[in-house]
């Protein structure tokens, strides 16, 4: 079922050549193979992702690009932040900025800012209704800033979130306690399992009280708050005509607090490394929720010390959701934004983007980079596994779960508005930073001999939540209706 990468690339070249050779010349096309147009694409890919992207760019240039007169040049700008800074500086015409690229990768917030500056193109006129309908609906709608059906972000590759487990250590816990993987299907069940895991590990050393281990950690806290709110029936940020209205409902936020902050300060959850896969590697946790595109970084060994290390097996499951909540899952991943240019440049940009997101190419890129395909037909586990592309073992476990998540849930990402990035930053850190800070205090109290109940009681009080809620509400209200 899985062939080597060279075979897959050869198949794409053959298909591309066959398509270009059989196609009738488009008399409306402004392209001229004798005078090819050059398209510069800025991305933030690095490592394997950049290699996969550049390989496909070369394939395009050697086939369809050569036949139609399009040369694509790929340029990695480093990190997401570097790309955003460079792209907006170019559009603003800042001193020392590079020339504006024809295409650059952008999340909705950056694309919206660029659109407000008048720097990007609506691609709807360049796609037929049938072509636009081929993409997953929520992906194509992400670039519709004014509700008119415009397409100002072209979907390229996406990701969602999954639950990733160190199955080796989970199995040991489950064998002794009767814990079941099914317990982790809901956020409430996960919280209860984490308490049970803490108590089980604490009991391993009866002479050392309150030294239990955390079961779980989470990447991207903003996703937890935004998507969790949707599952609980409230959209935190609603947007109309670019203006954001805040719905920071206290009862909803309290449920989010009780299922992250409270278990965190008690030691049931944890976060210390840059990513939770780092915490898996050090043995601090045995499960985490993170991006499906990041599972390739899951370690194959736990290393607690030079003398204490052991191999582990990974397993992937759907991201837990609130019990009885609505079926929402996160939608993430940047798309491609096309800037103003000549008709030949715009035509060339769209030809490249449509080619790249055709099923064969998009599946190949996805399995090599860890992202998900963006069309309805390609976002199918059978299509992916039968594609002939070489799949990393971790991604072979992840992709079916991620694909099912997208197909079986409503995927959600916030609509763009002014200062959306700053508002999201507050969601990312307000609860998680407070949890880390207060866990430090609780840990010191435990070391001083207090019980867990006494050490954490101050932070579990309603008044403490009310104080944090009021502070965070005021911060978010600063971005409302701007």
N, C-alpha and C positions, 0 to 999 in steps of 0.2 A: 504494500500500500504506500510505503514511503520510499521514494526514489531519491537519488542524489541531486544536489543543487544544480550541477551542470546540466543534467537532463532537463530539469524544470526550466532553466534559462534558455536552453536550445528550443524547447517547445514554444516558449513565448516568442522567440525570434522568428521561428517558422510561422507561427500564427500571425504575427505582426506583418511579416513580409507578404504572406498570402492575402491578408486584408488589404494592404496598401496596393498590391499588384492588381487586385480584382476591382478595386473601387473606381468608379467613374470620376473623371475630373470634375470638381466642383467649380463651375464657371463663376460662382459668386465669391469664391475664396480670394482674399487679397494676397495670399501667399504665393511666392515664386521660388521653386526649387533652385533656380539659377542664382537667386539673390536671397539666400536664407535669412530669416529674422532670428536674432539671438534673444533668448528669454533667460533672465537671471532669476534664480529662485533662492531665497534666503530661508534657512531652516535652523533648528536648534539641536539637530541630531548629533550624537557622538557615538563612538564605538561601533558595535554591531548594527545599530540602527542607521548610522550614517553610511556604513558600508552597503547595507541592503538598499538604501535609497539611491546612492550613487550608482550602484550596479544597474538599477532599473532606469535611471537617467541615461546611462550609456546605451542600454538596450534600445530605448526610445530613439536616441540620436542616430543609431546605426540602422534603424528600420523605418518607422513611420516618419520620424523627423527628417531623415535624409530624403525620403520620397516626396514629402510635402514642403520642405524648405523651412525647418524649425531646428534650431540648435539650443538645447537647454543647458545652462551652466548652474551647477549646484554650489552653494556657498554656506557652510556652517558658521553661524555667528557665535557659537559657544553655548551659553545657557539660555533658558527662556527669557530671563531678565535682560541679558545682553541683546538678544534679538529684538525684544520690545523697545528697548532704549534706542537702538540703532535705527529701527524702522521709523519710529516716531520722529527722531531727529532728522532723518532724511526727508520725511514728508513736510516737516516744519521748515526745512531749508536752513537748519542751524549751521553756523560756521564750523567748518571741519567735518561736517557730516558727509557720508558717502552719497552717491546718486541713488535715487529711489529705485529699488529692484522692481521687476515686473510682477513678481509674486513673493509674498512672505507669509510664513506661518504665523497664526495669531489665535489666541483665545478670544472669546466674544468681547471681553472688556477692552482689549487693545484694538480689536477691529472696530468697535463702536467709536473709540476715541479717534482713530484714523478717519472714520466716516464723517465725524463731526468736523474734521479738518478739510474735508472735501477731497480725500486722497484715494478713495477706493471705488471700484466699479461694481454695478449691479450686473450679475451674470445671467439673470433670468432670460434676457433676449437671446442669449447664445445657446440656450438649451430648449429642446422641444419638451412638451408636457410629458411625453413618454420617457424621455431621458431623465427629467427631474424626478419623476415618480419611481424610478429605479432605486433611488437612495432611501434609506430608512427615514421615515417622515420627520422624526424629531431632529435628525442630523441636518436635513436640508432647511428646516425652519429656524435653526439656530442663527442664521444670518439674515433673518427677516426682522430688521430693527423697527420698522414703522407699521408692520401688520399688513402691508400691501402685497405680500408674496414675493418681495425682492429676495435675491440670493447674493448676499455680500460676503458670505463665508462658504467656500466650497469644501465639503467634507472629504477628508483624505484618509484618516485612520483614527479610530476611537478606542476608548477603553471604558471599563466599568470597574466595580469593586467586587472582590471575592474574599471568602474566609479561608485562610491558609493555616494548616496545622502541622506541627511536629507530631506525626502519627506515632512515632516510637514512644515518646513520653506520654502522649495521651492514652495509648493502649495500656500502659502500666497503671495509670490512674484509673481507667475504666475497669480494668480487671479486678481491682481491689474495692472499688466503690459502687460499681454498677452504673456509672455515668454513661450516657449514650450520646452519640453524635447528634441524634435528633434533638437533644436538649438545646443544641446551639442554633436551632432554626430561628429562634426568636431572641431579641435583645434581652428580654426579661429572663429567658432560660439561660442565656450566656452569663448574665450577671450572677444568677444562682449557682451555676456550675463553677464560676470563678471563686465564689466564696467557699464552695465545697473543696475545690482544689487547694486553696490557701489552708484550710483547716486540715486537710489530709497531709499536706507537706509539713505543716507545723507539728503534727502528731509524730512525725518521723524522729523528732529530736525532743523528747519529753522534758529533758533537763534544760532546754533553752526555750523559754516561752515566747510566743508571738514572733516566730521566725519563719512563718509560712511564705510560700512563693506565689508570685502572680501568675495567672493563667494567660492573660490576654493584654494586648495593646492595640492601638489604632493609629494608622496614618490618616492625614487629611481630616482634622477635626471639623473643619467647615462643612465637609460633606456629611458628616454625622448629624450636624445641627440642621442643615438645609434639607436633606433628604428625610431625616427623621421627622422634621416638622411636617413635611408633605405626607408621610405615612400616617401621621397623627391628625391630618385634616386641615393643616394650616400652611399656606405658602408665606414664608417669612418676608420675602421681598416681592411685591407685585409691581409691575412696571407698565406705564401707559405714557406714550409720547415722550419716552426717555426719562420720565419722572418716576422715582421709586416711592411707594407707600409701604411703610413698615407694619408688620403684624407679628410683633414679638410677644405672643400670648403667654401669660405667666404660667398657666396650668400646663401648657405644652412644654415650655422651657423647663419647668420643674421636673417633668418626666425625663427629659434629656439629662438634666443634672443628676437625678437619682440613679441613672443607669450609666453614668460615666464618672462624675466627680466623686460621688460617695464611695463606690467600689475602689476608685483609685486611691483615695486618702487612706483607705483601710488596708491597702496592699494587695487587693485582689486583681487590680490592673496595674500596668507599669509602662513607662517610656523613659529611655535614657539615651539610646543611640540616635543617630540622625534619622534612621528609618527603623521600623519595627522588625524588619528582617535582620538588622544588626542585633536586636535584642534576642531574637531566636538563636542566633549564633553563639551568644554568650550564655544562653540558658536562662535568661531572666524571665522570659515568657515562653509559652509553647503554642500560642495561637495569635493571629492578628488579622485585622481587616486592612487590605491595601489594594492598590491598583492592579488590575489583571495584567497590565503591561510590565509590572515590576516583579512578577513571580519568578522570572528567570534569575533573580538575585538571591533566591532562597538558598541558604547554606545546606551542604550535605553532611556537616559535622557540627556538633555542639562543642565549644571549647571554653570550659569554665576556668581552666588553668593549664599549665604545662603538663600537670600530672592527671588532669581530669578532662578527658575528651572522648567522644564516642560518635559513631555515625548515626544519622537519623534518616527517616523516610518522610517525604512530604505527601500531604493529601490536600485537595482543594474542594471547597463546598460553597454554596451560595451565601452571600452576605446575609447575616441575620437581620430580621425586620421586627418592628414592634408588633406584638401579638394583637390580632384583630385590626391591624392598620391597613391602609390602602397600599396597593402593590406598586411602589415606586423604587427605582434603583438609579444610582448616579450615572450621568452621562458626562464623560470628560475626554479631553484630547483636543489639541488645536486643529484648526482647519487652514485652508489656503485662501489668502486674500489677494486679489488682483488689483494692481494700481492703474492709474490712467496711462494710456499709451496710444500709439497709432493703431489703426484698425488691424493691420497685419500682426502687431504685437498681441493685441487682445485675442485675435483669432488663434494665434499660436499658443497662448496661455491656456485657452479652453481646450484646444486639441490635446495638449499634454495632460491636463488634469483629467479629462475624460478617459484617455488611454490608461493613465496610471490607476484609475479607479475601476477599470474594467475587471471582471471577476478574476481572470488568470493572474494579472499583475498585482492586484490588490491583495489576493490571498497569499501570494508569494511574499510580498512585503510584510504582511501581517504576521505570518508564522516565523519570519526571520527577526522581526522587531519586537514581537510581543503584543502588537496592537490588534484591533478587530477590524475586519472589512466593513465597508460603509454601505454596500448595496444589499438589498433584501435577499437576492439570490446567493451572494457570496457569504453572507453572515449565517452560515448553515454548517453545522459540524460535519455532515457527510461531505459537503462540497470541499471543506477544508482538508479533511483527512484523505479524501480521494484526489486531491489536487496534484500529487506527485512531489510536493515541496517537502524538504527535509525539516522535521519538526523537533525542536529541543524537547527532551523528555518532560521537563517541568511544564512547558507550554502545551504539550500533548495532554496533560491532565487539566490544564487551566482553560484552554480555549473552549471545550464543550460546555463547561460551567458558565463561562462568560457569555458565550453565544446564547445559551438558554436564558440567562439573566436578561439580556437585551430583548429577546423575542417574547419573553413571558411577563415582562413588567412594563410599566410606563417609565421610560428613561427621563431623567430630569436634570436640567442645568438652569441656573438663573438667567433671566434676561438681562441684557446689558443696560447699564445706566451710569450716569456720571459718578465717579468715585466708587464704582462697584468693587474694584480691587481693594480699596482701603476698608470698605465695609466687610468684605470677606476676610480680610486680615484680622479684624476684631473677632470674628467668629472662630477663626483658626486658633487664636491664642488666648482669648479671654478666659475660657473655662479650663483649657488644658494647662496653661501657665499657673493659674491659681491652684489647680490640683497638684502639680509638681511642688509648688511652694509649700502648700499645707501638708502634703505627705511628708516633707522633710521635717516639719514640726512634730507631726505624729510619730515619726520614726525616732526622733530624739526623746520624746516622752516615753515611748516603749523601752528605749535603752535605759531610761532612768527608773524603770520598774513599774510604770503605770500599765493598767490593762488596756486592751485595744478599745474597749467601750469608753473608758474614761479619756483616753488620749484623743479620741476622735469626736467626742461629744460636742465640743464647741463648734466644730465645723458641720455637724449634722443638724444643727438647730435651724428652725425656720427663719429666725432673724438673720442668720448668716447668709442663707440663700437670698433673702429679701434685699440685703445690702448689695450683694454681687449683682443681682438682677437689675436693681435700680441704676447702678453704675454702668452696666453694659447697655441697658436701654437708652440712657442718655447719650452714650457714645454713638450708638446706631442712629438715633434720631437726628444727629448732625448731618446725615446724608439724605434725609427724607425730603422729597419734592424740590431737589436742587436743579 
